[in-house]
């Protein structure tokens, strides 16, 4: 395979910048969206090491995720330093963030009940519309492992009490209706 070039990275930018910006924004607001340029700086720095074309989209999402995690670690360190300074009497800006309300709050509460890797798997497959194989690449998992984790995470979310009020009333399945009909048509045992 010929080595990748700057033109390849420019094409990646044209094809995937909008969806990566959305991904970053949904994870960390404007601060996350500001990381978009960093994703492509990494791509340019690693132009000779870019993966095969069919997994480059997933590679970009993985790079974006690692940059978000690094930014989150930096924010936590900064907030910890601010708390330490406040403990010693220095003034610190209020860093509290209001929680969501209504449906968004219920979804946030349910997602918060999952482990971080499972939350990210749900977000990648449901919000970012990555295939399970692409999401597995982003998270560094085998596709089979990602598939099982996604199934378990969805099952956990479906059972979460915060989402119970959001779920539509379930209609009985055809099998359930059929069994009800057959039990009604049988003569009583006696």
Secondary structure, 3 states (H helix, E strand, C coil): CCCCCHHHHHHHHHHHHHHHHHHHHHHHHHHHHCCHHHHHHHHHHCHHHCCCHHHHHHHHHHHHHHHHHHHHHHHHHHHHHHHHHHHCCCCCCCCCCCCCCHHHHHHHHHHHCCCHHHHHHHHHHHHCCCCHHHHHHHHCCCHHHHHHHHHHHHHHHHCCHHHCCCCCCCCCCHHHHHHHHHHHHCCCCC
